[in-house]
Amino acid sequence: MAITETPSTESEDRPLGSRAAVRRQAILEAAISLLMEVGYDRMSMDALAERARAGKATIYRHWAGKAEVVVEAIRCRKCDDFAAPADTGSVRGDLIAMLQHGRESFTEEDAGLLIGMVSAMHHDQELADLMRQQMSEAKQGLYDEIVSRAVQRGEPVSLSAAPVANEVGSALFFNRVAMGSGEIDDAFILHMVDDVILPLLRG
């Protein structure tokens, strides 16, 4: 016996804002899917619209072009990485906790995405600028918060050194991933913190 459901309109079941959020998320997920399959250079807005089952006009209402969609998709995929860092009671403990969290959320797919995006950034200045603004600056916020807490505790660190610590730490992390020179294990994280980042912060 067939079950007859009472028809309902989409507006009755879900608020307009919620529908828009669902559509936006579908587009971002489609962007990640395409990036993994064909890479940034070969990804087109037509392919994105088809994968997301959305009109190109819908996409362009939210983003000016491919670079903006892709950078937001990556940022949203890694949003947990930019959450407030744990307060362990010491700058060393906070740095270790932050790096361990980043490692635990970093997958092989993320490594492939990161390498591909860095390659694309070399010949796409808009993409490079957006990645720097939305990703590097978000990571910088974590370092600033960790170092600010340390200064308030009276630890011998300098807030002005936080930017270079972020830059060097990120470079070490990326080099390990891109060159495949070893795991990002606890020993490597301790090396980063004790031998590189803390000396920079203590200047």
Salt bridges, closest charged atoms under 4 A:
GLU10 OE2 - ARG14 NH1 3.87
GLU10 OE2 - ARG19 NE 3.71
GLU37 OE1 - ARG51 NH2 3.03
ASP41 OD1 - HIS123 NE2 2.95
ASP46 OD1 - LYS56 NZ 2.94
GLU72 OE2 - ARG24 NH2 3.10
ASP81 OD2 - LYS78 NZ 3.60
ASP81 OD1 - HIS101 NE2 3.93
ASP87 OD1 - ARG153 NH2 2.74
ASP94 OD2 - ARG149 NH2 3.10
ASP94 OD2 - ARG153 NH2 3.05
GLU104 OE2 - ARG103 NH2 4.00
GLU109 OE1 - ARG77 NH2 3.45
ASP110 OD1 - ARG77 NE 2.81
ASP110 OD2 - LYS78 NZ 3.01
ASP129 OD1 - ARG132 NH2 2.51
GLU145 OE2 - ARG149 NH1 3.38
GLU155 OE2 - ARG153 NH1 2.77
ASP186 OD1 - ARG103 NH1 2.79
ASP194 OD1 - ARG92 NE 2.74
ASP195 OD2 - HIS191 ND1 2.83
